[in-house]
Amino acid sequence: MATVTANPPRLGLPGLLKNATVRKLLLLAVAAAVLVPLADARWASGSWPAALTVDLSGPLARTSDWIIDNRDSHPLFLYFFGHVSNVVVIAVRAVYLTLLAVGWAGVTALGALVAWRVAGVRLALGTAVAFLACGLLGMWVPTMQTLALMIVAVLASIVVGALLGLAAGLSDRMDRALRPVLDTMQVLPAFAYLLPVVLVFGIGVPAAVLATVVYAAPPMARLTSLGLRGADKEVLEAVESLGATARQRLLTARIPLARKELLLGVNQTIMMALSMAVIAAVIGAGGLGDRVYQALASVDVGAALAAGIPIVLLAVVLDRVTGAAGEKLGAEPEPHGGRGWLYALAGVAAVAVAGRLAGRLDWPDAWVVGIAEPVNRAVDWMTAHLYSGVPVVGGTADWAGHFTTWVLDPVRDGLQALPWWAVLLVVAALAWVIGTWRTAFTAVLAMAAIGVLGVWKPSLDTLSQVLAAVAVTLVAGFAIGIAAARSDRLERALRPVLDVFQTMPQFVYLIPVVALFGVGRAPAVAAAIVYALPAVVRITTQGLRQVDPAALEASGSLGATSWQQLRQVQLPLARPALLLAVNQGLVLVLAVVVIGGLVGGGALGYDVVFGLAQGDLATGLVAGAAIVCLGLMLDRVTQPTERRAGKGA
């Protein structure tokens, strides 16, 4: 019998045109062939044309002057912002004095009690150790200052976020209106909105609390909306069939069904608020953040570590407690649970009273263990032996210089040498290939807005740093994440390390990299890599571990090797998680590259920091707006958009 051989498919022009990506690129090429000559004839190619820029310095300067001139006399400040400021000050001071009155023993016992009732004995012991470590490091009073500010800020963030999320969850129109606002609030660098807050409220606790609320409320709003919109439709229909009103349906069905999302929102709000603890110190928040900021100014790694460790401990404890509370939702209540809480609270009260009677409310100075000096000695040794002159490999300063010369400079110069219309075309192509024409249009508008603001070259400089940092972060993060996904032992070993790195304040990363690499763009990129790496590792590991085991078993039964399973099964099935890792890596890198303006990173980061330091609203806000546009563009070119069935791209 003759053997029938299938003819290989011919990839002619009709076949290529069936490919959606090819069609998109061809359409884009046709549009470019028509528009680029027109743009080149009207505005010379090269950097962004000056004729297409809008100077906002005048209006913003006038706004800043008006605020300064009327801050002490205008009714808006006297009867609204003034009252808000007073309420914040009174609330923070009341919480702080309460914590001091309870004493270190009472606060430690109360923290351990809550952890025990929510998550068990192991986490209770960990919580007690965390609070005791804050005292041993000599940071008890700054820790209480930070805790008081965080309690007020987190409660306000939860209330504001829940109300916004409630409105967005119940109204499609409100959801569409709030989405770009929440996107902007999360992408806008903290330094950029510290400036208007300081102009209105001045330096101090009110400005720090309100800046923290602006930064920490969006996760609560998003997750509240998500939980309300994701409620089981059948349950809602059943409740409605019983004649329940809209208010009754909300209170008895929607909110209870969204409990886990709400608690996750609380968890994320706490994490975001703690991450602001150091940044808010720039405008007078005090506490642990102020200690870290002062250490940054003097490049004192030991003092920064002594203040940074309590922030990390607080973050880890709060993360674990709120996470355990979320897992406990829906479980059977413990018998005599209410009585147990009463007994435990009575024990805490007894400990607090005993501490007051013994005169031991403050942490004893004799119990403080100083780590700043030995840490600084270790850093000095590393600097002396690793900074330069290391045989064969060279020192860290040499690495920084080579990275700047061979990576950062060529990428920056290459981007800035491209004609402005070429940059827009590349952005449009990337966004349209993985998304829809809407995402491409949004990305191009965001990039064009940067040029209109008049900060085209600094933005491309910042973009070059982001791209270089992201490239290193993804290579290292994917490699470590793949290894952790294939080894339970490595995953368990990495978990506490990733916890510490994810909760360490951003400023703390700048201090050791400056000590090792000097001042410049390379240290800013190094700090961004270290900050973004844990998120990429976690998402990659989780994505690979969630691949359907049946698919792996099927490929194994067909004789696939471990490498083939990874390349042909796990990585393709984990593609959404890997794209999310890329997206999160970009966002986190951008956040730290901006802060890198403090250590010589230059570009937009320097403009934002300069605007805050000099009270220059125009420079700070324009650079902040450009960073928002840059973040929006990067988000659109790294996150595929699902197309609705039956509609083309």
Secondary structure, DSSP 8 states (H G I E B T S, - for coil): ------------HHHHHTSHHHHHHHHHHHHHHHHHHHHHHHS-SSS--GGG----HHHHHHHHHHHHHHTTT-HHIIIIIHHHHHHHHHHHHHHHHHHHHHHHHHHHHHHHHHHHHHH-HHHHHHHHHHHHHHHHTT-HHHHHHHHHHHHHHHHHHHHHHHHHHHHHHH-HHHHHHHHHHHHHHHHS-HHHHHHHHHHHH-SSHHHHHHHHHHHHHHHHHHHHHHHHHTS-HHHHHHHHHTT--HHHHIIIIIHHHTHHHHHHHHHHHHHHHHHHHHHGGGGT--HHHHHHHHHHHTT-HHHHHHHHHHHHHHHHHHHHHHHHHHHHTTS---TTHHHHHHHHHHHHHHHHHHHHHTT--S--GGG----HHHHHHHHHHHHHHHSS--TTT--HHHHHHHHIIIIIHHHHHHHHHS-HHHHHHHHHHHHHHHS-HHHHHHHHHHHHHHHHTT-HHHHHHHHHHHHHHHHHHHHHHHHHHHHHHT-HHHHHHHHHHHHHHHHS-HHHHHHHHHHHH-SSHHHHHHHHHHHHHHHHHHHHHHHHHTS-HHHHHHHHHTT--HHHHIIIIIHHHTHHHHHHHHHHHHHHHHHHHHHGGGGT--HHHHHHHHHHHHT-HHHHHHHHHHHHHHHHHHHHTTS-----TT---
